[in-house]
Amino acid sequence: MVSLMSKKKFIIAAKDVINLEIKALQKLKKNINNSFHEAVNEIIKCNSKVILCGVGKSGIIASKIAATLSSVGTPSFNLSASDSSHGDLGRISKKDILILISNSGETDELKNIIQYANRNKITLIGIVSKKDSTLYKAADIKLLLPQVKESGGIVPTSSTTAQLALGDALAIAAMQYKRFSKIDFKKIHPAGNLGAQLKTVEDIMLVGKKIPFVNSDLQMVSALKILNRKKLGVLIVLNKKKKTVGIITDGQIRRFNEKQSSLHSYKVNQIMTKNPISVDKDTLAAKALTIMNSRKITSLCVYDKKNKKKTIGILHIHNILKSNIS
């Protein structure tokens, strides 16, 4: 069993690691300068791919940065440093941007890639911590990392934290310039919980013949048949110009029946609630759920920005719940 003294030492060790990484990030923050602006500018101008490469722990960081860039609208991939010398250099085109990551800037596996980039005039961005290194001297854009103290004196921790943070900063800065929105993000993250939370009303709404449309001058006796057939507990009321003018819910009908002896003698426009609550098709489904909860309703009319009076879909709370949106 681990002694209480050992537990205290473990906690102290953890805090020491985190403190060193915090200091590394603080130094990095002070190092952000015009070179960062130049790097972002090259990334957003790139009409091809951004290729990242590193060796060892830096290679893992390169893979993560490539994934982040791709996820926010900048096509990117990670290049294996060892495989590049055995044919994978052919994956790099002259229109690409190459980002090499190396703490020392002297990693042997990167030297062939550096020579290839310089020979073919491929834009090279170097993320490195030493000015006198091969990578720093060869890079077209030099992103200088601060000299930091590693945990345990030798283990790549503080340096890789700084590399990762700098990569995240590049990705987010490029994303903001491109005005990459939540809707754009959703398009390339369709699966998982994140994809569910970014679904729009348009993704899950009912359309076409599934929408329970009725004319405003229709007799309620006929409207009730449509209500029962569509099984949504709601009717969307249209005028002669096919514009949405009202809504009828089964709860509304029950309440009306309690006050009146015969519902069948009325027309739809005598029962309906005018100006139903509607949302744009690009509204996040999670926001639509919030609207439903706050208004204590179970359905929303959906419109396109071009014409708010025309219902193009209906969103029922069951559609939201089936999509695991909360």
N, C-alpha and C positions, 0 to 999 in steps of 0.2 A: 504494500500500500504506500502511496506517495505521502510523504510527511508534510505537515503544515509548513515547515520551513522551505521545502522544495516548491510547494505551490506558490509561496510568496516570491521565490526566485523566478519562477516561470512568468508570473505577472509582471515583475520588474523587467525581465528580458523582452516581453511583448511590448511594453511601453517604450523601452529603449529603441526597438526597431521602428516603431511608429514615429517617435520623436525625430529619429534620423531622417525618415522619409518626409516628414513635415518640413524639416530644415531644407531638404533637397528641393522641395516644391517652392519654398519661399525664395531660394536662390534662383530657381528657374523663372519665377515670375519677374524678377528683376532683370533677367537676361532677355526678355522678349523685346525685340527691337524691329528695325525696318526690314531685316532679313525675313522675319516672320511674315510681314506684309507681302514681300516678294514671293515667298513660297505659296501663300494662299492665292495670290494673283495668278501664278502659273497653274495651280490646280484648277481654278475655276475657268481658265482659258482652254484647258486641255480638252480636245475633241476626241481623244482616244482613251487610253487607260492609265491609271496611276499604279505603278508597280513598286512594291516594297520588298526589301530584303535585309536580312541580318543573319548573324550566326549565333547559335546557342540561345541564351535567354533573350538576346536582342532579336533573334529570329522569331521567337514566340510573340514578342511585342509587335514586330512587323506584321505578323499574321492578324493580330487583334486590330491594329490600326487599319489594315486593309479591309477587314470585315466592317469596321465602323464607317469608313468612307463609303463603301458600297451600300450600306444600309441607309445612308442619307443622300443618295443620288449621285455619287461619284464612282463610276465603275473602277474597281480596284482588285488586285489579287496579290498574293504573297508568292515570291519566287524563292525556290530552294537554292541557297548559295552553292551547295555542293553539286547539285544537278545542273546548275547553269554552265559549268565548265565541261559538261558532257552533253551539250546540245540544246539546253533550255535557254541559252542566250537568244536563240531564234524566236523566242516568245516575245522579245522586246522589239517594238517598231520605233521608227524615228519620230513618230507623232506622240509616243508615250512619254510619261514623266517617270523618272526612276528616283526612288527615295531609299537611300542606304543608311542603315542604322548600325553604329559601332561606337562603343564607349571609347576605345583606344584609337580607332581610325586606322589601325594597322592590321586588321584581321586578314590573314592570308587568303581565305576563300573569297574575299570581296575584291581582291586586286584585279582579277581577270574581268570582273563586271565593270569596275571603274575604267579600265583600259578600253573595253568595248563601248561604253557610253561616250567617252571622250573621242574615240576614233570615229564614231558615227554621229557625233554632235547631238546626242540625246540629252535632254535637260536632266541634270543630276542635282538632286537636293541631298546634302549630307547632314545627318544628325549625329554629332560627334562632340566629344568633350576636350579634345586636344588640338590646338591650333597648328602644331608642327607635324601633324599626321598626314599620311598620304591622302586619306579621304577628304580632310578639310581643304587641302591645297587643290585637289582635283574638282571639288564640287562647284557648280555654277552658283548655287545658293547655299550658304553655310549657316546652319542652325546650331549654334554653339551651346552645348549643355554645360552646366556648372560643374566644377570639380566637387565631388561629394564624398562623404565618408560612408562606406558600406557597412552593413551589419556584420558583426563577427570579424570586421577588418578586411574581408576578402569576398564575401558572398554578394553577387549582383542583386541588390535590393533597392537601395536608394537611387542608383543610376537607372534601373529599369522603371522605377516609379516615375522618374522625371521623363524618360522616353515616352512612356504611355500617356502621361498628362499632356506632353507636347503634341503627340499624335491626335489626341482627343480635341485639343484646341484647334488644330488645323482642320479637322473634320467639321467641327461645329461652326467655325468661321466661314468655311466654304458653303456649308448648308444655309447659313443665314444670308449670305450674299445671293445665293440662288433662290432664296425665299421658298425653301423646301418646307411644305406645310404638313400638318397632321394627315391630311388627305393623301398627299404624296407618300408619306411614311407608311400609311395603311396599305397602299398598293403593293409594296414590296415586303410587307409583314402580314400576309393574310392569315397565317396560322397562329395557334397558341392564344394565351390569355391577352397578350398585347394586341394581337390582330383583332380579337373580339371587341376589346374596348375602343378600337379605332374604326369599327364598322360604322358606316353611315346609314341613315334612314333608307336611302335608295337600295342598299345591299339586302335589306330584309323585308321591305314593304311588299304588300300584295298589289298586283297590277291587273290590268285588263278586265276579263270577265269575273275575276274574283272580287272586284270592288262592287259593293251593294248599292248601285245607283238607283234612284227613283226620281220621277218627275214631281215637281212641286204641286201639280194639280191632280195627282193620282189619288184615288180613294184609298183610305187606310185599309179597307178589307183586302185590297190587292197588294198594298205595301207589306202587309203582315205575311203574306205568302212568300214574298221575296226575302223578308227578314228570316223566316224559318228555313228557307232554302239555302241561303248564304251562310247561316250559322255563325255569324260574327257578333250578333247582338247589337248591330248598328246599321243605320241606313244613311247614305249620303244623298242629300237633296239637290237636284239641279233645276235651274229655270229653263225657259225655252231656248236660251242662247248657250246652254250647256255649261253655265257658270255655277259654281257651288254657292248655294244660298243658305243651306241649313243642314242640320243633322238630327236624327232621331235615334235614341237608344232604347233598349228593351226596358231599362229601369225607368226611363221617362214614360214609357207606355204603361207600365204597371201603376205608376203614380197617377197618371191621367185616368186610368180605369177606376181607381178608388174614388175619384171625385165625380166621374160622369157615368151615366148608365149604359151608354152605347158608344164605343169608339168607332164602329164601322160606318157611322153616318158622317164622319169628318173626312176632310181631305188632308193630305200630307202637310201642306203649308199652314194648316191650322194647329198642328201639333208640334212641328219642328222647332228646334232652337236655332235662331238665326246666327249667322257669322260664326261657324264652328272654329275651334282652335286648330290652326294649321302650322306646319313646319316645312322648311325648305328641304328638298331631297338630299342636300349635302350636309345637313345637320348630323352631328354624331348621335348614334343611337342611344348612347349613355345620357346625353343631354335631353333627348326626347323622353327617356324614362323619367328623368327628373321633372320635366314638365307635367307628365301624366300624374306623378305622385303628388305634386304641389296642387294641381287642379282637381285631383281625385277623379280622373277619367281613365278609360281603358283603351281609347282609340284616338288617333290623330289623322287628320287629312294631310296629304303631302302634295306640295306644289313645286313647280319649277320657278326659278327667279324671274323668268320671262313673263309669267302670267300667274299671279297669286290667286286668282279667282278660279283657275282650272285645276281640279284635283286629278293628279296623275297616279296616285297610289293611296293606300290606306295602311297605317301602321297600327297593329293591335299589340297589346302588351304581351300576348302569348308569343308573338314573333320575337320580341326582345328576350324573353325568358328562355326560349329555345336556343337562342344564340349565345347563352351564358354571359349576358351583359348585365352588369350591376352598377 
